Amino acid sequence: MPLMLSKKILTVALIAFVGGILFIAAFMASNALPPQDLTQYWAAAHLVRLNPYSLSLVTELEKSTGVAVIGSPLVLKNPPWAIPFILPLGLLSYRVAFALWTVFSVVIVAGCVRAVWQQRERSESLFSILLPFLFGPTIVLLMLGQWTVLVLLGITGFLIMVERRRDWLAGAFLLLVMGKPHVSFLFLVAIVLWTFRSRRWAIIYSATISLTAASMAMLVINPHIFTQFLERTKQVVDETVPYPNFGGMLYTVFGRHALALLPQAMGMLWLLVYWNRRRRDWDWKTNGLLVLVVSVASSYYSYPYDEILILPAMVSAYLAGNKQIFFVGFAAVNLGYGVYLFQIAGSIGFSYMFLWWTATGWLLTYCFSVMPQFLSRPRQGCQELSGG
């Protein structure tokens, strides 16, 4: 017993030490670098009683606190039910908030990978610790302080709880996923289809109750918050800038904005066909993860940091798939991230659109890793993707 207690104390001390070092490093980085994406959440937490979606109020707050983003201020786009999770940031200065959010994000990313790993593979491995931090989207997410880390937590929680048949918890985790529903849209549609077919209504009940409770809490704090959110959404809908994804590249090359929506539409069509053929033996560890990766790859509105959501699929591909193929794909796409992050792409004239292909790269990595028949029996492999 004393030996076990000593190990626990040592583990806690080590975690606290690493967390402290990480906090100091992130705090120093926040002083050295210009304010990042976290400013929109930090500003929203400070302005929640007034209007967290107001460009003028965010600009005024940035000026008065000395926190200014290069270019136009970043203003919150997440729906009101996502705001309760960032309210604690309103008690902190920007730099302290950035440092704490970085530590928080590292814990979530590492915890999600460990949870998925233990669910698939009981044995411990050093690679389970290294994998998430060798993953390009993780680096980008940590640099920016993005909210997407909470969506990763929601997806991971849902996948684990639904397999354990703890449906009320699975549904509650979906509140986090609905904080940025556009990236995981196909995944959410699959959840609705599967829930109705399996009649596991507790998932729908729990998700609805969680969403309602979070929304009501925000209405108590700010009765006008949904009206303010709708005004902000109208501005976002009118945006015509290309996003760094496959649809964005189609728009950039051909000059027609409607083409940016084509991957999302094709993804939806694929999902309906795939669901129709797989609904009788649906398995979230295989079918669900494929839908998740396709959802991210086909999203109309997404950035490279949103690709953090496919970490559960990457873990599964490594554990259950062909490791050689996985490492080749993993290294190739990460090389692209390296070229971008070390500003090599910028030095030869490429802008933020350089990473438009990475989500598709992860999709191919996943498919070829878990379906090696793509290489030896192409027809069978294509049938799996189409649900045949």
N, C-alpha and C positions, 0 to 999 in steps of 0.2 A: 504493500500500500504506500509506504513512504517513497519508493522508487517511482511508482506511477504518478504520485503527486508531484515529485520533482520534475518528471518529464513534462507534465502539464504546465507547471510554473515556467519551465524553460521555454516551452513552446509559446506561451503567452508573452513572455519577455522578448523573445525573438521577433514575434509579430509586431509588438509595440515598437521595438527598435527600428525595424524595417519601415513601419508606417511613419515613424518620426522622421527618418531620413528622407522618405518620399515626400512628406509634407514640406520639409525645408527646401528640397530641390524644386518642388512645384512653386513654392512661394517665391524663390529666387527667379525662376523662369518667368513668373507673372510680372516681375519688376523689369526683367530684361526685354520681354517681348511686348508688342502692342496688345491691347485687350482683344480677346478672342470671342468665339460664339457664346461663351458662358455669360457675356454681358447682357444678352437679351433675357436670360432667365433671372439673373441678378437684378436687372432693372425692373422686370415684371414683379418680382417679389417685393420691391420697394414701392411700386406704384399700384399694387393690387387694389387698394381702396379707391383709387382715382380712375385710372384707365391703363392697364398694363399693355394695351395694344396701340397706344398713342405715339406716333412718331415725334410730335412736338414735345411731349412730356419726357420721353426717353432722351431726346437730344438735350433738353434742359438739365436733366439729372446727370448726364454724362459730363456736361460742361461744369456743373457745380461741384462735382466730385473728382474731376480730373481724370475720368475714365472715358476715353474717346476711341472709338473704332476707326481705323483708316477707311475713308470713304463715307458712305451714308451709314447712320446708326442701324444696328441690328435690332429689329422689333419682333417680339414674340409672335409665332404663328401657331403654336400648339393650342388646342381647344381648352376651354376653362377647366374641364375635369382633370387636366394634366397639371394645373397650377399648384394644387395642394402639396405635391411632391417637391416643389422648389421654394415653398414659403420660408423655410429656415434660412435661405440665402439673404432674406431681407434683414436679418439680424447682424450681418457680417459686412465688412468692407470687401471690395471686389477681390483684392489679392488673397485675403484669407479664404474667401469663398472659393476661389479658383484652386487653391492648394487643397482644401478639404474635399472639393468635388473630385479632384484628381485621385486622392487616396480612396475615396468612396468608389470611383469608377474602377480602379485597379482591383479592389476587393470583389466587386460584382463580377467583373470579367473572369477573374481567377476562380471565384466561387461557382459560376455557371459552368465553366469548363470542367471543373472537378466533379460537379454534380452529374453532368452528362457522362463523364468518363467512368465514374463509379457505377452508374446505372448500366453501362455497357460492358465494363471490364472491371472486375473486382481488384485486380492487382494494381499496385502503385507504380508510377513511372515518372521519371524526371521530365519526359516530354510533355506530360499533362500540364506541367508548370510552364514550360517553355513555349508550347504551341500558341497560346493566345497572345504572347508578347513578341512572337516572330511573325504575327499576322498583320499585314500592312494597315488594314482598317482600324485595328486597335491603336496603333501609333497615332494616326490622324485624329481619332476620337479623343485620345488623351491630350493631344496638343490643343484641341479646340474647346474641350469641356462640354461635349455634346450630350443632349438629353437622351439620345438613342440608346445609351447604355441601360436605361430603365426599360426600354422595349425589349432588349436582350433578356433582361431579368424576367419580364412578363412571359416571353415565349418559352424560355427554359423552364420556368415554374409551371406553365401550362402543360408542357410535354411530360414533365415528371409526374405531376399530380394526376393527369388524366390516365396515365399508365397504372398508377396506384389506385385508381378509381376513387380518388378524393375530389369529387366533382365540384364541390362548393369552393374549395381552394383553387381548383383549375379555373373556374369562372372568375374568381376574384383577381387572379393574375392577369386576366384579359384587360382589366382597366389600364394597366401599364401599356399594353399593346395598342390600345385605342388612343393613347396619347400621341401617336404618330401613325394613324391607320393607313396612310397612303402607301407606305413602303411595304407593309405586310398585307396588302389588300386581298390578294388571292388566298393567303393563309387564313385570313378571317372568314372569307367566303367558304372555304373548305370546312372550317369549324362549324359554321352554321348548318351546312349541308349534312355533315356527319352527325351533329347533335340531333337534328330532326330525324334522321334515319335510325340512329341508335336509341332515340327517345331518352337520352340522359339529360332530362330537362333541368336538373340542378345547375348545370353549367350556364344555361341561358338565364335562369333565375338569379344566380350569383352575380353574373356579369352585369345584369340589369340593375340589381340592387346597388352594386358597387358604383356603377356609373351615375345612378340617381343620387346616391349619398354624396359623392364628390361634387356633383353639380349643385346640389342644394347647399352644401357648405360654402361654395363660392358665391352663390346668390345671397347668402347671409352676409358675407364680407362685402360684396359689391353687387347690388341689385341690377345694375345695368350691364353686367359683364358679358352676357350673351349677345346683346345688341352691339356692344363694342367689338366682340369677336366677329360678328357677321360683317361689320364694316371693314375689319382687317382682312377677312377672307375675300371680300370683293376686290381688294387691291391685289391680293396674291393671284386670284383667278385671271386678272388682267395682265399679269406678267408674261412677257414673250421671250425672255432670255432662255437660251438652251441650257439644259442641265447636263452635267457630265455623266451621261449614260447612253445606252444604245439609241433610244429615241431622240435624245439631244443631238447625237451625231447625225442622224437622219435629217433632222431639222437644219443643222448647220450646212450639210452638204447640198441638200436640195432646195433649201430656202422656204419650205412649206411647213408651217407650224403644226398642221394636222398630222404630219408624219411622226411627230414626237409622241403622239398617242397610240401609234400603231403597235408597238410592242406590248403595251398594256392590254389593248383589245385582243391581240393574238394570244396573249397569256390567259385571258379570261376564256376565250374559246377553247384553248387547250385544256384548261381546268375542267370545263363542263364535260368534255369528251373523256378525259382521264378519270374523273369522278364516276361517270356513268359506267365505266368498265371495271373500276376497282372498288366500288362502294361496298360490295358484299364481303370483301376480305381486307378492308382498310386497316392499315397499321401506321400509327403516327411515327414510328421509328424509321420507316422506309418511305411510304407514300407521303406522309406529312412533311418529312424533311425535304423531299424533292419539290413539293409545292412551295415550301418556304424559300428555297433557292431560286426557283423560277419567279416567285413573287418579287424578290429583290431585283433580279436581273431584268424583269420586264417593267418595273415601276416607271411611271412617267416623271415623277418628281422625287429624285433621290440624288445623294452625293456619296462619294467613296466611303465616308465614315458610316453610312447606313449599312454597309456591307458587313458590319460587325454582327448583324443579326443572324448570319449564316454560320456562326461559330459552332452551334450544335451539330450542324450538318458536316462541317469540316472534321469535327471530332469523330463522328460516326464513320465518315469516309476513311479516316486513318485507321480506325479500329477494325472495321468490318470489310474494308476494301483492299485493293491491291496497293501496297505501300509504295512500290516503285513508281507507279503511275501517279499516286498522290503526291509524292515528293517532287516529281518533275513539274506537275502543274502548280503546286504550291510555290515552288521556287520561281517559276516563270512569271507568275502574276505578281509575286512580291518584288521581283526585280523591277517591274514596272513602277511599283510604289517607290522603290529606292531611287530610280531615275528621277521621279517627280520630287520626292522629299529633299534630295540633295541638290535640287535646282538645276540638274543637268538638262531636263526637258525645257525649262525656261530659258536656259542659255542658248538653245538652238531654235528658239522662237515658238515653243508650244505654250499655250495658256493652261488654265485650269481644266480645259476639256481633254487634256492628255490622258486622263484616267477613265475616259468614257467606256472602255472595253473591259475593265477589271471585273465587273459583276458577271459579265458573260464568261470571262475566264474562270471564275470560281464555279460557275454552273458546269462548264466543261470538265473542270477538275473533279467535281463531285461525281458527275455522270460516268466518266471514264474510270474513276477509281472503284465505284461500287458496282459498275456494270461492265466488267472487262470483256463481255461478249460483244461490245461495240466494235472491238478490234478483230475478233475472230469470227463472229456471226452478226454482221451488221443488221440483217433483217430483224432478228430477234431483239437486238438492242433498241432499234427504232420502235418496235412494237411496244416495248416497256414504256418508252417516253410517251407514246400515244395512248397507252392504256390497253393495248391489244395483247 
